[in-house]
Amino acid sequence: MIILVKMKSKITLKDIAKELSVSISTVSKALNDSHEISEELREKIKAFADFYHYRPNSLALKLRNNKTMIIGVIIPEIVHHFFSEIISGVEKFANGRDYNVMICLSNESYEKEKLNLKMLANGSVDGLLVSIAKETLEIGNFDHFKDLEDYNIPLVLFDRVSDEIHCDKVIVDDTGGAYKATKHLIEIGCKRIAIITTPDFVNVGALRTEGYIKALEEDGRKVSHDLIYKVSEKSNIHDQIEVFFNELDEMPDGVLAVNEIYAAIAMKIIKEKDLKIPEDVAIIGFTDGLISAFSTPALSTVAQHGYMMGEHAAELLLDRIQKNDSNEVKFERKVISTDLRIRKSTQNIVEQ
């Protein structure tokens, strides 16, 4: 009988130690030819490591007890105003503690995120700040983050997070922000409110949808799932939103978009239908960026305070690095409150 054993694509010191019933320290010493380990055991450990393609990281070993004074940041995209604000906050706080920042992009790719983590965990940085890529959230495989625990590399997740990953986290009050935005649309007289959101695997979109639903239900309204549209970024976003509006039996008179890109596209399509904003359709988005400020009309939005999120995330990470306490298992979860920026796209018609 042949038994096939499926191994991880990347074997760790911990895996070798567990398989051979020795300590991680023993494995590390054997792979570095320490004479504290018997020749027989050294050869056994090396043979096992070679068979499963383990490659010891000499740079990581060299820097294990030192500091690079660099933190790594992995963000899904750089053009998004929210992430650029976060980077500004991270840099300001890190520089204040004599740390530099190394930035990588995942481009919303699971594989690119894995490569970035592998590169930065190579001993290049003292800790990592990461906002998880959409593709990673969709796949639901977070092993590349869990591997960081084997190397005792501090990690802080921000904005897009997963409860499966045990680390410090900084998030926006997404549910509360969407709730405030929907309540605002209700208060200015909107009767038929739609939301343009993300698939549920993107946690921020799912939470914003929860806030939208909560506000409607509190007002005694029935939630119409025909008015909840989930955009796939694997296809043309403009075309999807246009199809959404075209297939509705009746246009909404209020729209909540979970980011300013969706909001700007919705505004363009609404105007192409010869509808006026806000007289016919009021619209509000998320992220108080340049698109929101310079749209016509200016776009009301939920301010997420990305700069503040960056500062908090950097503070948590640097505190964790400086504690250097492997026995510390109590992780923090900070929530950043949101505010509404009311502009002409939701101006109360009665007050015009």
C-alpha positions in Angstrom: 0.0 0.0 0.0 1.3 3.5 -0.9 0.4 6.3 1.4 0.5 9.8 0.0 1.2 12.5 2.5 0.3 16.0 1.5 2.8 18.5 2.9 2.7 22.3 3.0 4.3 24.0 0.0 6.6 25.8 2.5 7.9 23.7 5.4 9.0 25.6 8.5 11.4 24.9 11.4 8.4 24.1 13.5 7.2 21.5 11.0 10.6 19.8 11.1 10.8 19.9 14.9 7.3 18.4 15.3 7.9 15.6 12.7 11.2 14.6 14.3 10.1 15.1 17.9 12.8 17.7 18.7 12.8 21.3 19.6 12.9 24.2 17.1 16.2 25.2 18.6 17.7 21.8 18.0 16.6 22.0 14.3 18.1 25.4 13.9 21.4 24.4 15.4 21.5 21.2 13.3 20.9 23.1 10.1 23.7 25.5 11.1 26.1 22.6 11.8 26.3 23.2 15.5 28.4 20.5 17.2 26.0 20.7 20.2 23.9 18.3 18.1 25.1 14.8 17.4 26.3 14.1 13.9 23.6 11.4 13.5 20.8 13.8 14.4 22.3 16.6 12.3 22.3 14.4 9.2 18.8 13.2 9.9 17.4 16.7 10.3 19.3 17.9 7.2 18.0 15.0 5.1 14.4 15.7 6.1 14.8 19.4 5.4 16.3 18.7 2.0 13.6 16.2 1.1 10.9 18.8 1.7 12.9 21.7 0.1 13.4 23.7 3.3 15.9 26.5 2.9 17.2 28.2 6.1 17.1 32.0 5.9 20.6 33.1 6.7 19.6 36.8 6.7 16.8 36.2 9.2 19.1 34.2 11.4 21.7 36.9 11.3 19.2 39.6 12.3 17.2 37.6 14.8 18.6 39.5 17.8 19.1 42.8 16.1 16.9 45.5 14.6 16.7 46.7 11.1 14.8 49.9 12.1 12.5 49.3 9.2 8.8 48.2 9.2 7.1 46.7 6.1 3.7 47.8 4.8 1.7 45.8 2.3 -1.3 47.6 0.8 -3.7 46.3 -1.9 -3.4 49.5 -4.1 -1.7 52.8 -4.0 -4.1 55.0 -6.1 -6.8 54.7 -3.5 -6.9 57.9 -1.4 -7.6 56.0 1.8 -4.5 53.9 1.6 -2.3 56.8 0.7 -3.6 58.6 3.8 -2.8 55.5 5.9 0.8 55.4 4.5 1.2 59.1 5.5 0.1 58.3 9.1 2.4 55.3 9.3 5.4 57.2 8.0 4.8 60.1 10.3 4.6 58.0 13.4 7.4 55.5 12.4 9.8 58.3 11.5 9.1 59.9 14.9 10.5 56.7 16.5 13.5 56.6 14.1 12.0 53.9 11.9 11.8 53.8 8.2 9.0 52.3 6.1 9.2 49.8 3.2 6.0 49.7 1.1 4.9 46.8 -1.1 1.7 46.4 -3.2 -0.3 43.2 -3.5 -2.4 44.6 -6.3 -5.3 42.6 -4.7 -3.5 39.4 -5.6 -3.2 36.4 -3.3 0.1 35.2 -4.9 1.6 38.7 -4.9 0.7 39.1 -1.2 2.4 35.8 -0.4 5.6 36.9 -2.3 5.6 40.2 -0.5 5.3 38.6 2.9 8.0 36.1 2.1 10.4 38.8 1.0 9.8 41.1 3.9 9.8 38.3 6.5 13.3 37.5 5.2 14.8 39.6 7.9 14.4 42.8 6.0 12.0 44.3 8.5 11.3 44.2 12.2 7.5 43.9 11.8 4.7 44.1 9.3 1.5 46.1 8.6 -0.9 44.6 6.2 -4.3 45.2 4.6 -5.4 41.9 3.2 -5.9 41.6 -0.6 -9.4 40.9 -1.9 -8.3 37.7 -3.6 -6.9 36.4 -0.3 -10.2 37.2 1.4 -12.1 35.4 -1.4 -9.8 32.3 -1.2 -9.9 32.3 2.6 -6.4 30.9 2.9 -4.3 32.8 5.5 -1.5 30.3 6.0 1.1 32.8 4.8 0.2 35.1 7.7 0.1 32.3 10.2 3.7 31.3 9.2 4.9 34.6 10.6 4.3 33.2 14.1 7.0 30.6 13.5 9.5 33.4 13.0 8.2 35.6 15.8 7.6 38.5 13.4 5.1 41.1 14.8 2.1 41.7 12.6 -0.7 44.3 12.6 -3.6 44.1 10.2 -5.5 47.2 9.3 -8.7 48.0 7.5 -9.2 44.5 5.9 -8.7 41.9 8.5 -9.5 38.3 9.4 -10.4 36.8 12.7 -8.4 33.7 11.7 -5.2 35.6 12.0 -4.1 36.2 15.6 -2.5 39.6 15.8 -3.2 43.3 16.6 -5.8 44.9 14.4 -6.9 48.5 13.5 -10.3 48.8 11.7 -12.7 51.5 10.7 -16.2 51.5 12.3 -17.6 50.4 8.9 -21.0 49.4 10.2 -21.4 52.7 12.1 -20.3 54.7 9.1 -22.8 53.1 6.7 -25.5 53.4 9.3 -24.8 57.2 9.6 -24.8 57.6 5.9 -28.1 55.7 5.4 -29.7 57.6 8.2 -28.7 60.8 6.5 -30.4 59.7 3.3 -33.5 58.8 5.2 -33.5 62.2 7.0 -33.4 64.2 3.7 -36.4 62.3 2.5 -35.1 59.4 0.4 -37.7 56.6 0.2 -36.0 54.1 -2.0 -32.3 53.7 -1.0 -29.9 51.4 -2.8 -26.4 50.3 -1.8 -23.5 49.6 -4.2 -21.2 47.4 -2.3 -18.6 44.5 -2.6 -19.0 40.8 -2.4 -19.4 39.6 1.2 -16.0 38.0 1.4 -14.6 41.6 1.5 -15.3 42.3 5.2 -15.5 46.1 4.9 -18.2 45.9 2.3 -20.1 43.3 4.3 -20.0 45.4 7.4 -21.1 48.5 5.5 -24.0 46.5 4.1 -24.9 45.6 7.7 -25.0 49.2 8.7 -27.2 50.1 5.7 -29.7 47.3 6.6 -29.7 48.3 10.3 -30.6 51.9 9.5 -33.5 50.8 7.2 -34.9 48.4 9.7 -34.7 50.9 12.5 -36.8 53.2 10.4 -39.4 50.5 9.9 -38.5 49.9 6.3 -38.5 46.6 4.5 -35.1 45.7 3.1 -35.3 45.1 -0.7 -32.5 42.8 -1.9 -33.0 44.2 -5.4 -31.5 47.4 -4.1 -28.3 45.7 -2.7 -25.8 45.4 -5.6 -22.5 43.7 -5.1 -19.8 44.7 -7.6 -17.2 42.2 -8.8 -13.9 43.9 -9.6 -13.0 41.1 -11.9 -15.3 42.7 -14.5 -15.8 46.2 -15.7 -17.2 48.2 -12.8 -18.9 50.9 -14.8 -20.8 48.3 -16.9 -21.9 46.4 -13.9 -23.3 49.5 -12.1 -25.0 50.6 -15.3 -26.7 47.2 -15.7 -27.8 47.4 -12.1 -29.6 50.7 -12.7 -31.0 49.6 -16.0 -32.5 46.4 -14.7 -34.3 48.1 -11.8 -38.1 48.5 -12.2 -37.8 51.9 -10.5 -34.7 54.0 -10.0 -33.6 54.6 -6.4 -33.9 58.2 -5.0 -30.9 57.6 -2.7 -27.6 55.7 -3.2 -25.0 54.7 -0.7 -21.7 53.5 -2.4 -19.1 51.8 -0.2 -16.2 53.7 -1.8 -15.7 56.9 -3.7 -14.9 55.1 -7.0 -18.3 53.4 -7.0 -20.0 56.7 -6.0 -18.3 58.6 -8.8 -19.3 56.0 -11.4 -22.9 55.9 -10.1 -23.0 59.7 -10.4 -21.8 59.7 -14.0 -24.4 57.0 -15.0 -27.2 58.9 -13.2 -26.4 62.1 -15.0 -26.3 60.3 -18.3 -29.9 59.3 -17.6 -30.7 63.0 -17.5 -31.5 62.7 -13.7 -30.4 65.5 -11.4 -28.3 65.0 -8.2 -29.6 65.4 -5.6 -33.1 66.4 -6.7 -33.8 63.0 -8.4 -31.1 60.8 -6.8 -29.1 61.7 -3.7 -25.8 59.9 -3.4 -23.2 59.4 -0.7 -19.9 57.5 -0.7 -17.0 56.4 1.5 -13.5 57.9 1.7 -13.1 61.7 1.8 -10.7 62.0 -1.0 -10.1 64.3 -4.0 -12.7 62.5 -6.1 -15.3 63.3 -3.5 -14.3 67.0 -3.1 -14.0 67.8 -6.8 -17.0 65.8 -8.2 -19.8 67.7 -9.7 -21.8 68.1 -7.6 -19.4 67.7 -4.7 -19.9 64.2 -3.1 -21.1 63.7 0.4 -19.0 61.0 2.0 -18.1 59.0 5.1 -14.7 60.2 6.4 -12.7 57.2 7.5 -9.7 59.0 8.9 -7.0 57.0 7.2 -4.2 59.1 8.6 -5.3 58.3 12.1 -5.6 54.6 11.2 -2.0 54.7 10.0 -0.7 56.3 13.2 -2.6 53.8 15.4 -1.4 50.8 13.3 2.2 52.0 13.4 2.0 52.6 17.2 0.7 49.1 17.9 3.4 47.5 15.7 6.3 49.5 17.2 5.1 48.8 20.7 4.9 45.1 19.9 8.4 45.2 18.4 9.9 47.0 21.4 8.2 44.7 23.9 9.7 41.7 22.1 7.7 39.4 24.4 6.9 36.1 22.8 4.7 35.2 25.8 2.4 38.2 25.1 -0.8 36.8 23.6 -3.3 39.5 24.4 -3.9 41.3 21.1 -5.5 44.7 20.7 -8.3 45.7 18.3 -8.7 49.4 17.8 -11.7 50.8 16.0 -11.6 54.2 14.3 -14.8 56.2 14.4 -16.2 57.8 11.2 -17.8 61.2 10.4 -20.1 62.4 7.7 -18.9 65.1 5.2 -22.1 66.5 3.9 -21.9 68.2 0.4 -24.2 69.1 -2.4 -24.8 65.5 -3.6 -27.1 64.9 -0.6 -28.2 68.5 0.1 -31.7 68.6 1.5 -34.0 69.5 -1.3 -36.3 71.4 1.1 -33.4 73.7 2.0 -32.4 74.5 -1.6 
